Amino acid sequence: MFQVYILKSIKNEKHYIGHTGNLDDRLSRHNGGQVKSTKSSVPWDIVYTETFNTKQEAYQREFELKSYKGGIKFKKLFDC
């Protein structure tokens, strides 16, 4: 199983969208400063997830969510 996730920075309220096969490990890497694109905004909380059977489905959904970022559809997913 693969998950698409949205993180929200506690530090500056920025959002990050990604996909993974192991959400606990991935969140730990984000909060441990091991991910270049998120280390400046540590710590992160998970605010949204979706589960998919294949990596391809998760990747496609991640791409779709990234196209929403900052727009009305993005804000409708969860309470930003």
PDB file of N, CA, C and O in Angstrom:
ATOM      1  N   MET A   1       0.838  -1.183   0.000  1.00  0.00           N
ATOM      2  CA  MET A   1       0.000   0.000   0.000  1.00  0.00           C
ATOM      3  C   MET A   1       0.888   1.254   0.000  1.00  0.00           C
ATOM      4  O   MET A   1       1.961   1.283   0.603  1.00  0.00           O
ATOM      5  N   PHE A   2       0.408   2.263  -0.685  1.00  0.00           N
ATOM      6  CA  PHE A   2       1.127   3.530  -0.772  1.00  0.00           C
ATOM      7  C   PHE A   2       0.203   4.651  -0.320  1.00  0.00           C
ATOM      8  O   PHE A   2      -1.013   4.589  -0.503  1.00  0.00           O
ATOM      9  N   GLN A   3       0.797   5.663   0.266  1.00  0.00           N
ATOM     10  CA  GLN A   3       0.004   6.784   0.752  1.00  0.00           C
ATOM     11  C   GLN A   3       0.493   8.096   0.167  1.00  0.00           C
ATOM     12  O   GLN A   3       1.691   8.322  -0.008  1.00  0.00           O
ATOM     13  N   VAL A   4      -0.467   8.948  -0.127  1.00  0.00           N
ATOM     14  CA  VAL A   4      -0.200  10.337  -0.456  1.00  0.00           C
ATOM     15  C   VAL A   4      -0.479  11.105   0.824  1.00  0.00           C
ATOM     16  O   VAL A   4      -1.462  10.845   1.517  1.00  0.00           O
ATOM     17  N   TYR A   5       0.390  12.047   1.128  1.00  0.00           N
ATOM     18  CA  TYR A   5       0.233  12.764   2.394  1.00  0.00           C
ATOM     19  C   TYR A   5       0.467  14.254   2.200  1.00  0.00           C
ATOM     20  O   TYR A   5       1.167  14.687   1.285  1.00  0.00           O
ATOM     21  N   ILE A   6      -0.140  15.015   3.088  1.00  0.00           N
ATOM     22  CA  ILE A   6       0.112  16.451   3.148  1.00  0.00           C
ATOM     23  C   ILE A   6       0.590  16.749   4.555  1.00  0.00           C
ATOM     24  O   ILE A   6      -0.052  16.380   5.538  1.00  0.00           O
ATOM     25  N   LEU A   7       1.723  17.420   4.635  1.00  0.00           N
ATOM     26  CA  LEU A   7       2.276  17.843   5.908  1.00  0.00           C
ATOM     27  C   LEU A   7       2.078  19.344   6.065  1.00  0.00           C
ATOM     28  O   LEU A   7       2.010  20.087   5.087  1.00  0.00           O
ATOM     29  N   LYS A   8       1.989  19.762   7.302  1.00  0.00           N
ATOM     30  CA  LYS A   8       1.921  21.200   7.604  1.00  0.00           C
ATOM     31  C   LYS A   8       2.998  21.496   8.636  1.00  0.00           C
ATOM     32  O   LYS A   8       3.091  20.827   9.665  1.00  0.00           O
ATOM     33  N   SER A   9       3.799  22.496   8.351  1.00  0.00           N
ATOM     34  CA  SER A   9       4.870  22.881   9.259  1.00  0.00           C
ATOM     35  C   SER A   9       4.299  23.593  10.476  1.00  0.00           C
ATOM     36  O   SER A   9       3.501  24.521  10.347  1.00  0.00           O
ATOM     37  N   ILE A  10       4.711  23.156  11.644  1.00  0.00           N
ATOM     38  CA  ILE A  10       4.314  23.825  12.885  1.00  0.00           C
ATOM     39  C   ILE A  10       5.043  25.158  12.990  1.00  0.00           C
ATOM     40  O   ILE A  10       4.519  26.115  13.560  1.00  0.00           O
ATOM     41  N   LYS A  11       6.246  25.217  12.444  1.00  0.00           N
ATOM     42  CA  LYS A  11       7.091  26.405  12.520  1.00  0.00           C
ATOM     43  C   LYS A  11       6.535  27.576  11.712  1.00  0.00           C
ATOM     44  O   LYS A  11       6.463  28.698  12.213  1.00  0.00           O
ATOM     45  N   ASN A  12       6.141  27.316  10.454  1.00  0.00           N
ATOM     46  CA  ASN A  12       5.747  28.439   9.594  1.00  0.00           C
ATOM     47  C   ASN A  12       4.479  28.183   8.775  1.00  0.00           C
ATOM     48  O   ASN A  12       4.147  28.972   7.891  1.00  0.00           O
ATOM     49  N   GLU A  13       3.773  27.096   9.060  1.00  0.00           N
ATOM     50  CA  GLU A  13       2.489  26.752   8.446  1.00  0.00           C
ATOM     51  C   GLU A  13       2.564  26.494   6.940  1.00  0.00           C
ATOM     52  O   GLU A  13       1.542  26.557   6.257  1.00  0.00           O
ATOM     53  N   LYS A  14       3.751  26.207   6.413  1.00  0.00           N
ATOM     54  CA  LYS A  14       3.870  25.798   5.014  1.00  0.00           C
ATOM     55  C   LYS A  14       3.347  24.379   4.866  1.00  0.00           C
ATOM     56  O   LYS A  14       3.231  23.646   5.849  1.00  0.00           O
ATOM     57  N   HIS A  15       3.028  23.991   3.629  1.00  0.00           N
ATOM     58  CA  HIS A  15       2.547  22.644   3.338  1.00  0.00           C
ATOM     59  C   HIS A  15       3.527  21.916   2.430  1.00  0.00           C
ATOM     60  O   HIS A  15       4.238  22.530   1.634  1.00  0.00           O
ATOM     61  N   TYR A  16       3.550  20.606   2.563  1.00  0.00           N
ATOM     62  CA  TYR A  16       4.366  19.744   1.713  1.00  0.00           C
ATOM     63  C   TYR A  16       3.518  18.546   1.306  1.00  0.00           C
ATOM     64  O   TYR A  16       2.835  17.956   2.142  1.00  0.00           O
ATOM     65  N   ILE A  17       3.557  18.188   0.037  1.00  0.00           N
ATOM     66  CA  ILE A  17       2.792  17.057  -0.482  1.00  0.00           C
ATOM     67  C   ILE A  17       3.767  16.006  -0.987  1.00  0.00           C
ATOM     68  O   ILE A  17       4.716  16.325  -1.703  1.00  0.00           O
ATOM     69  N   GLY A  18       3.535  14.748  -0.612  1.00  0.00           N
ATOM     70  CA  GLY A  18       4.409  13.676  -1.065  1.00  0.00           C
ATOM     71  C   GLY A  18       3.678  12.343  -1.081  1.00  0.00           C
ATOM     72  O   GLY A  18       2.495  12.268  -0.749  1.00  0.00           O
ATOM     73  N   HIS A  19       4.402  11.280  -1.475  1.00  0.00           N
ATOM     74  CA  HIS A  19       3.848   9.927  -1.421  1.00  0.00           C
ATOM     75  C   HIS A  19       4.923   8.978  -0.903  1.00  0.00           C
ATOM     76  O   HIS A  19       6.116   9.243  -1.048  1.00  0.00           O
ATOM     77  N   THR A  20       4.496   7.874  -0.298  1.00  0.00           N
ATOM     78  CA  THR A  20       5.434   6.946   0.309  1.00  0.00           C
ATOM     79  C   THR A  20       4.802   5.580   0.511  1.00  0.00           C
ATOM     80  O   THR A  20       3.580   5.436   0.485  1.00  0.00           O
ATOM     81  N   GLY A  21       5.638   4.592   0.712  1.00  0.00           N
ATOM     82  CA  GLY A  21       5.185   3.258   1.069  1.00  0.00           C
ATOM     83  C   GLY A  21       5.257   3.017   2.569  1.00  0.00           C
ATOM     84  O   GLY A  21       4.777   1.993   3.055  1.00  0.00           O
ATOM     85  N   ASN A  22       5.860   3.961   3.316  1.00  0.00           N
ATOM     86  CA  ASN A  22       5.988   3.837   4.766  1.00  0.00           C
ATOM     87  C   ASN A  22       5.871   5.227   5.385  1.00  0.00           C
ATOM     88  O   ASN A  22       6.861   5.947   5.514  1.00  0.00           O
ATOM     89  N   LEU A  23       4.672   5.586   5.758  1.00  0.00           N
ATOM     90  CA  LEU A  23       4.399   6.951   6.230  1.00  0.00           C
ATOM     91  C   LEU A  23       5.123   7.281   7.533  1.00  0.00           C
ATOM     92  O   LEU A  23       5.637   8.390   7.683  1.00  0.00           O
ATOM     93  N   ASP A  24       5.172   6.348   8.469  1.00  0.00           N
ATOM     94  CA  ASP A  24       5.852   6.619   9.744  1.00  0.00           C
ATOM     95  C   ASP A  24       7.331   6.934   9.524  1.00  0.00           C
ATOM     96  O   ASP A  24       7.864   7.889  10.089  1.00  0.00           O
ATOM     97  N   ASP A  25       7.984   6.119   8.694  1.00  0.00           N
ATOM     98  CA  ASP A  25       9.399   6.343   8.402  1.00  0.00           C
ATOM     99  C   ASP A  25       9.603   7.666   7.668  1.00  0.00           C
ATOM    100  O   ASP A  25      10.537   8.410   7.966  1.00  0.00           O
ATOM    101  N   ARG A  26       8.735   7.950   6.721  1.00  0.00           N
ATOM    102  CA  ARG A  26       8.871   9.182   5.933  1.00  0.00           C
ATOM    103  C   ARG A  26       8.694  10.417   6.807  1.00  0.00           C
ATOM    104  O   ARG A  26       9.446  11.383   6.674  1.00  0.00           O
ATOM    105  N   LEU A  27       7.707  10.394   7.701  1.00  0.00           N
ATOM    106  CA  LEU A  27       7.500  11.531   8.609  1.00  0.00           C
ATOM    107  C   LEU A  27       8.713  11.702   9.520  1.00  0.00           C
ATOM    108  O   LEU A  27       9.140  12.824   9.790  1.00  0.00           O
ATOM    109  N   SER A  28       9.257  10.599   9.984  1.00  0.00           N
ATOM    110  CA  SER A  28      10.444  10.647  10.833  1.00  0.00           C
ATOM    111  C   SER A  28      11.621  11.287  10.089  1.00  0.00           C
ATOM    112  O   SER A  28      12.375  12.065  10.673  1.00  0.00           O
ATOM    113  N   ARG A  29      11.774  10.965   8.821  1.00  0.00           N
ATOM    114  CA  ARG A  29      12.847  11.560   8.015  1.00  0.00           C
ATOM    115  C   ARG A  29      12.604  13.055   7.783  1.00  0.00           C
ATOM    116  O   ARG A  29      13.542  13.850   7.823  1.00  0.00           O
ATOM    117  N   HIS A  30      11.351  13.433   7.542  1.00  0.00           N
ATOM    118  CA  HIS A  30      11.046  14.867   7.392  1.00  0.00           C
ATOM    119  C   HIS A  30      11.385  15.606   8.687  1.00  0.00           C
ATOM    120  O   HIS A  30      12.067  16.630   8.654  1.00  0.00           O
ATOM    121  N   ASN A  31      10.921  15.100   9.811  1.00  0.00           N
ATOM    122  CA  ASN A  31      11.135  15.778  11.092  1.00  0.00           C
ATOM    123  C   ASN A  31      12.563  15.665  11.602  1.00  0.00           C
ATOM    124  O   ASN A  31      12.969  16.423  12.483  1.00  0.00           O
ATOM    125  N   GLY A  32      13.325  14.730  11.060  1.00  0.00           N
ATOM    126  CA  GLY A  32      14.725  14.588  11.433  1.00  0.00           C
ATOM    127  C   GLY A  32      15.659  15.449  10.608  1.00  0.00           C
ATOM    128  O   GLY A  32      16.876  15.400  10.787  1.00  0.00           O
ATOM    129  N   GLY A  33      15.097  16.238   9.705  1.00  0.00           N
ATOM    130  CA  GLY A  33      15.902  17.124   8.873  1.00  0.00           C
ATOM    131  C   GLY A  33      16.650  16.408   7.766  1.00  0.00           C
ATOM    132  O   GLY A  33      17.624  16.942   7.237  1.00  0.00           O
ATOM    133  N   GLN A  34      16.208  15.190   7.400  1.00  0.00           N
ATOM    134  CA  GLN A  34      16.894  14.394   6.394  1.00  0.00           C
ATOM    135  C   GLN A  34      16.363  14.622   4.976  1.00  0.00           C
ATOM    136  O   GLN A  34      16.893  14.060   4.017  1.00  0.00           O
ATOM    137  N   VAL A  35      15.330  15.436   4.844  1.00  0.00           N
ATOM    138  CA  VAL A  35      14.753  15.728   3.534  1.00  0.00           C
ATOM    139  C   VAL A  35      15.082  17.186   3.208  1.00  0.00           C
ATOM    140  O   VAL A  35      14.633  18.108   3.890  1.00  0.00           O
ATOM    141  N   LYS A  36      15.872  17.371   2.158  1.00  0.00           N
ATOM    142  CA  LYS A  36      16.383  18.703   1.806  1.00  0.00           C
ATOM    143  C   LYS A  36      15.281  19.759   1.691  1.00  0.00           C
ATOM    144  O   LYS A  36      15.429  20.880   2.178  1.00  0.00           O
ATOM    145  N   SER A  37      14.180  19.388   1.043  1.00  0.00           N
ATOM    146  CA  SER A  37      13.135  20.383   0.770  1.00  0.00           C
ATOM    147  C   SER A  37      12.284  20.732   1.991  1.00  0.00           C
ATOM    148  O   SER A  37      11.514  21.691   1.941  1.00  0.00           O
ATOM    149  N   THR A  38      12.402  19.981   3.079  1.00  0.00           N
ATOM    150  CA  THR A  38      11.560  20.265   4.248  1.00  0.00           C
ATOM    151  C   THR A  38      12.338  20.580   5.520  1.00  0.00           C
ATOM    152  O   THR A  38      11.737  20.959   6.526  1.00  0.00           O
ATOM    153  N   LYS A  39      13.653  20.432   5.498  1.00  0.00           N
ATOM    154  CA  LYS A  39      14.402  20.555   6.750  1.00  0.00           C
ATOM    155  C   LYS A  39      14.378  21.960   7.349  1.00  0.00           C
ATOM    156  O   LYS A  39      14.557  22.109   8.558  1.00  0.00           O
ATOM    157  N   SER A  40      14.165  22.972   6.552  1.00  0.00           N
ATOM    158  CA  SER A  40      14.140  24.338   7.100  1.00  0.00           C
ATOM    159  C   SER A  40      12.829  24.658   7.819  1.00  0.00           C
ATOM    160  O   SER A  40      12.724  25.689   8.483  1.00  0.00           O
ATOM    161  N   SER A  41      11.836  23.787   7.691  1.00  0.00           N
ATOM    162  CA  SER A  41      10.523  24.066   8.294  1.00  0.00           C
ATOM    163  C   SER A  41      10.110  23.035   9.338  1.00  0.00           C
ATOM    164  O   SER A  41       8.927  22.925   9.660  1.00  0.00           O
ATOM    165  N   VAL A  42      11.064  22.283   9.868  1.00  0.00           N
ATOM    166  CA  VAL A  42      10.796  21.288  10.914  1.00  0.00           C
ATOM    167  C   VAL A  42      10.258  21.996  12.143  1.00  0.00           C
ATOM    168  O   VAL A  42      10.735  23.088  12.451  1.00  0.00           O
ATOM    169  N   PRO A  43       9.307  21.448  12.852  1.00  0.00           N
ATOM    170  CA  PRO A  43       8.671  20.136  12.748  1.00  0.00           C
ATOM    171  C   PRO A  43       7.411  20.162  11.884  1.00  0.00           C
ATOM    172  O   PRO A  43       6.817  21.214  11.645  1.00  0.00           O
ATOM    173  N   TRP A  44       7.019  18.958  11.420  1.00  0.00           N
ATOM    174  CA  TRP A  44       5.875  18.776  10.544  1.00  0.00           C
ATOM    175  C   TRP A  44       4.829  17.893  11.199  1.00  0.00           C
ATOM    176  O   TRP A  44       5.158  16.983  11.960  1.00  0.00           O
ATOM    177  N   ASP A  45       3.559  18.169  10.899  1.00  0.00           N
ATOM    178  CA  ASP A  45       2.433  17.312  11.294  1.00  0.00           C
ATOM    179  C   ASP A  45       1.736  16.823  10.034  1.00  0.00           C
ATOM    180  O   ASP A  45       1.664  17.541   9.036  1.00  0.00           O
ATOM    181  N   ILE A  46       1.225  15.601  10.083  1.00  0.00           N
ATOM    182  CA  ILE A  46       0.422  15.076   8.976  1.00  0.00           C
ATOM    183  C   ILE A  46      -0.981  15.657   9.118  1.00  0.00           C
ATOM    184  O   ILE A  46      -1.595  15.543  10.179  1.00  0.00           O
ATOM    185  N   VAL A  47      -1.490  16.279   8.054  1.00  0.00           N
ATOM    186  CA  VAL A  47      -2.832  16.853   8.100  1.00  0.00           C
ATOM    187  C   VAL A  47      -3.802  16.165   7.149  1.00  0.00           C
ATOM    188  O   VAL A  47      -5.009  16.399   7.209  1.00  0.00           O
ATOM    189  N   TYR A  48      -3.263  15.300   6.254  1.00  0.00           N
ATOM    190  CA  TYR A  48      -4.140  14.635   5.287  1.00  0.00           C
ATOM    191  C   TYR A  48      -3.418  13.428   4.696  1.00  0.00           C
ATOM    192  O   TYR A  48      -2.224  13.495   4.405  1.00  0.00           O
ATOM    193  N   THR A  49      -4.150  12.315   4.517  1.00  0.00           N
ATOM    194  CA  THR A  49      -3.593  11.143   3.840  1.00  0.00           C
ATOM    195  C   THR A  49      -4.656  10.478   2.975  1.00  0.00           C
ATOM    196  O   THR A  49      -5.852  10.584   3.242  1.00  0.00           O
ATOM    197  N   GLU A  50      -4.199   9.795   1.938  1.00  0.00           N
ATOM    198  CA  GLU A  50      -5.032   8.936   1.093  1.00  0.00           C
ATOM    199  C   GLU A  50      -4.207   7.685   0.816  1.00  0.00           C
ATOM    200  O   GLU A  50      -2.987   7.769   0.674  1.00  0.00           O
ATOM    201  N   THR A  51      -4.864   6.516   0.736  1.00  0.00           N
ATOM    202  CA  THR A  51      -4.177   5.247   0.515  1.00  0.00           C
ATOM    203  C   THR A  51      -4.504   4.689  -0.865  1.00  0.00           C
ATOM    204  O   THR A  51      -5.642   4.759  -1.330  1.00  0.00           O
ATOM    205  N   PHE A  52      -3.467   4.129  -1.515  1.00  0.00           N
ATOM    206  CA  PHE A  52      -3.605   3.564  -2.860  1.00  0.00           C
ATOM    207  C   PHE A  52      -2.936   2.194  -2.919  1.00  0.00           C
ATOM    208  O   PHE A  52      -2.046   1.891  -2.125  1.00  0.00           O
ATOM    209  N   ASN A  53      -3.370   1.383  -3.857  1.00  0.00           N
ATOM    210  CA  ASN A  53      -2.817   0.038  -4.019  1.00  0.00           C
ATOM    211  C   ASN A  53      -1.466   0.026  -4.710  1.00  0.00           C
ATOM    212  O   ASN A  53      -0.638  -0.841  -4.433  1.00  0.00           O
ATOM    213  N   THR A  54      -1.231   0.975  -5.605  1.00  0.00           N
ATOM    214  CA  THR A  54       0.023   0.985  -6.360  1.00  0.00           C
ATOM    215  C   THR A  54       0.745   2.320  -6.212  1.00  0.00           C
ATOM    216  O   THR A  54       0.140   3.352  -5.923  1.00  0.00           O
ATOM    217  N   LYS A  55       2.058   2.263  -6.420  1.00  0.00           N
ATOM    218  CA  LYS A  55       2.872   3.471  -6.371  1.00  0.00           C
ATOM    219  C   LYS A  55       2.468   4.444  -7.476  1.00  0.00           C
ATOM    220  O   LYS A  55       2.470   5.658  -7.270  1.00  0.00           O
ATOM    221  N   GLN A  56       2.126   3.918  -8.631  1.00  0.00           N
ATOM    222  CA  GLN A  56       1.720   4.755  -9.761  1.00  0.00           C
ATOM    223  C   GLN A  56       0.461   5.557  -9.439  1.00  0.00           C
ATOM    224  O   GLN A  56       0.379   6.743  -9.760  1.00  0.00           O
ATOM    225  N   GLU A  57      -0.520   4.913  -8.804  1.00  0.00           N
ATOM    226  CA  GLU A  57      -1.745   5.624  -8.419  1.00  0.00           C
ATOM    227  C   GLU A  57      -1.428   6.732  -7.419  1.00  0.00           C
ATOM    228  O   GLU A  57      -1.953   7.841  -7.521  1.00  0.00           O
ATOM    229  N   ALA A  58      -0.568   6.422  -6.455  1.00  0.00           N
ATOM    230  CA  ALA A  58      -0.198   7.417  -5.445  1.00  0.00           C
ATOM    231  C   ALA A  58       0.527   8.591  -6.091  1.00  0.00           C
ATOM    232  O   ALA A  58       0.257   9.749  -5.776  1.00  0.00           O
ATOM    233  N   TYR A  59       1.447   8.280  -6.995  1.00  0.00           N
ATOM    234  CA  TYR A  59       2.195   9.335  -7.672  1.00  0.00           C
ATOM    235  C   TYR A  59       1.273  10.239  -8.482  1.00  0.00           C
ATOM    236  O   TYR A  59       1.429  11.460  -8.469  1.00  0.00           O
ATOM    237  N   GLN A  60       0.318   9.647  -9.183  1.00  0.00           N
ATOM    238  CA  GLN A  60      -0.622  10.442  -9.976  1.00  0.00           C
ATOM    239  C   GLN A  60      -1.462  11.351  -9.084  1.00  0.00           C
ATOM    240  O   GLN A  60      -1.711  12.507  -9.427  1.00  0.00           O
ATOM    241  N   ARG A  61      -1.899  10.826  -7.938  1.00  0.00           N
ATOM    242  CA  ARG A  61      -2.694  11.641  -7.018  1.00  0.00           C
ATOM    243  C   ARG A  61      -1.852  12.750  -6.405  1.00  0.00           C
ATOM    244  O   ARG A  61      -2.336  13.869  -6.229  1.00  0.00           O
ATOM    245  N   GLU A  62      -0.591  12.453  -6.076  1.00  0.00           N
ATOM    246  CA  GLU A  62       0.311  13.480  -5.554  1.00  0.00           C
ATOM    247  C   GLU A  62       0.434  14.618  -6.562  1.00  0.00           C
ATOM    248  O   GLU A  62       0.333  15.790  -6.200  1.00  0.00           O
ATOM    249  N   PHE A  63       0.650  14.271  -7.813  1.00  0.00           N
ATOM    250  CA  PHE A  63       0.774  15.272  -8.873  1.00  0.00           C
ATOM    251  C   PHE A  63      -0.499  16.109  -8.979  1.00  0.00           C
ATOM    252  O   PHE A  63      -0.436  17.327  -9.150  1.00  0.00           O
ATOM    253  N   GLU A  64      -1.663  15.445  -8.877  1.00  0.00           N
ATOM    254  CA  GLU A  64      -2.937  16.160  -8.928  1.00  0.00           C
ATOM    255  C   GLU A  64      -3.070  17.127  -7.748  1.00  0.00           C
ATOM    256  O   GLU A  64      -3.469  18.278  -7.930  1.00  0.00           O
ATOM    257  N   LEU A  65      -2.740  16.668  -6.554  1.00  0.00           N
ATOM    258  CA  LEU A  65      -2.833  17.535  -5.375  1.00  0.00           C
ATOM    259  C   LEU A  65      -1.884  18.720  -5.474  1.00  0.00           C
ATOM    260  O   LEU A  65      -2.222  19.824  -5.048  1.00  0.00           O
ATOM    261  N   LYS A  66      -0.715  18.501  -6.027  1.00  0.00           N
ATOM    262  CA  LYS A  66       0.236  19.603  -6.187  1.00  0.00           C
ATOM    263  C   LYS A  66      -0.302  20.661  -7.142  1.00  0.00           C
ATOM    264  O   LYS A  66       0.025  21.840  -7.010  1.00  0.00           O
ATOM    265  N   SER A  67      -1.118  20.252  -8.095  1.00  0.00           N
ATOM    266  CA  SER A  67      -1.716  21.230  -9.008  1.00  0.00           C
ATOM    267  C   SER A  67      -2.777  22.073  -8.294  1.00  0.00           C
ATOM    268  O   SER A  67      -3.097  23.176  -8.737  1.00  0.00           O
ATOM    269  N   TYR A  68      -3.326  21.546  -7.177  1.00  0.00           N
ATOM    270  CA  TYR A  68      -4.324  22.278  -6.393  1.00  0.00           C
ATOM    271  C   TYR A  68      -3.678  23.260  -5.419  1.00  0.00           C
ATOM    272  O   TYR A  68      -4.334  24.204  -4.977  1.00  0.00           O
ATOM    273  N   LYS A  69      -2.415  23.059  -5.079  1.00  0.00           N
ATOM    274  CA  LYS A  69      -1.782  23.728  -3.947  1.00  0.00           C
ATOM    275  C   LYS A  69      -2.067  25.226  -3.922  1.00  0.00           C
ATOM    276  O   LYS A  69      -1.805  25.951  -4.882  1.00  0.00           O
ATOM    277  N   GLY A  70      -2.604  25.653  -2.808  1.00  0.00           N
ATOM    278  CA  GLY A  70      -2.920  27.056  -2.615  1.00  0.00           C
ATOM    279  C   GLY A  70      -4.286  27.462  -3.128  1.00  0.00           C
ATOM    280  O   GLY A  70      -4.744  28.571  -2.853  1.00  0.00           O
ATOM    281  N   GLY A  71      -4.940  26.592  -3.864  1.00  0.00           N
ATOM    282  CA  GLY A  71      -6.238  26.937  -4.431  1.00  0.00           C
ATOM    283  C   GLY A  71      -7.413  26.442  -3.601  1.00  0.00           C
ATOM    284  O   GLY A  71      -7.228  25.875  -2.524  1.00  0.00           O
ATOM    285  N   ILE A  72      -8.594  26.654  -4.095  1.00  0.00           N
ATOM    286  CA  ILE A  72      -9.831  26.285  -3.402  1.00  0.00           C
ATOM    287  C   ILE A  72      -9.917  24.779  -3.193  1.00  0.00           C
ATOM    288  O   ILE A  72     -10.288  24.331  -2.108  1.00  0.00           O
ATOM    289  N   LYS A  73      -9.581  23.987  -4.214  1.00  0.00           N
ATOM    290  CA  LYS A  73      -9.648  22.531  -4.073  1.00  0.00           C
ATOM    291  C   LYS A  73      -8.705  22.043  -2.985  1.00  0.00           C
ATOM    292  O   LYS A  73      -9.047  21.133  -2.231  1.00  0.00           O
ATOM    293  N   PHE A  74      -7.532  22.634  -2.897  1.00  0.00           N
ATOM    294  CA  PHE A  74      -6.561  22.262  -1.867  1.00  0.00           C
ATOM    295  C   PHE A  74      -7.123  22.550  -0.481  1.00  0.00           C
ATOM    296  O   PHE A  74      -7.039  21.707   0.412  1.00  0.00           O
ATOM    297  N   LYS A  75      -7.683  23.707  -0.303  1.00  0.00           N
ATOM    298  CA  LYS A  75      -8.226  24.107   0.997  1.00  0.00           C
ATOM    299  C   LYS A  75      -9.436  23.277   1.399  1.00  0.00           C
ATOM    300  O   LYS A  75      -9.694  23.103   2.590  1.00  0.00           O
ATOM    301  N   LYS A  76     -10.191  22.756   0.415  1.00  0.00           N
ATOM    302  CA  LYS A  76     -11.345  21.928   0.716  1.00  0.00           C
ATOM    303  C   LYS A  76     -10.950  20.547   1.265  1.00  0.00           C
ATOM    304  O   LYS A  76     -11.758  19.896   1.928  1.00  0.00           O
ATOM    305  N   LEU A  77      -9.723  20.099   0.995  1.00  0.00           N
ATOM    306  CA  LEU A  77      -9.275  18.786   1.462  1.00  0.00           C
ATOM    307  C   LEU A  77      -9.245  18.714   2.987  1.00  0.00           C
ATOM    308  O   LEU A  77      -9.562  17.675   3.567  1.00  0.00           O
ATOM    309  N   PHE A  78      -8.871  19.795   3.627  1.00  0.00           N
ATOM    310  CA  PHE A  78      -8.743  19.836   5.084  1.00  0.00           C
ATOM    311  C   PHE A  78      -8.776  21.270   5.539  1.00  0.00           C
ATOM    312  O   PHE A  78      -8.733  22.184   4.715  1.00  0.00           O
ATOM    313  N   ASP A  79      -8.849  21.479   6.802  1.00  0.00           N
ATOM    314  CA  ASP A  79      -8.874  22.835   7.352  1.00  0.00           C
ATOM    315  C   ASP A  79      -7.458  23.359   7.433  1.00  0.00           C
ATOM    316  O   ASP A  79      -6.713  22.992   8.342  1.00  0.00           O
ATOM    317  N   CYS A  80      -7.072  24.216   6.491  1.00  0.00           N
ATOM    318  CA  CYS A  80      -5.720  24.787   6.469  1.00  0.00           C
ATOM    319  C   CYS A  80      -5.600  25.828   7.561  1.00  0.00           C
ATOM    320  O   CYS A  80      -4.541  26.435   7.721  1.00  0.00           O
TER     321      CYS A  80
END
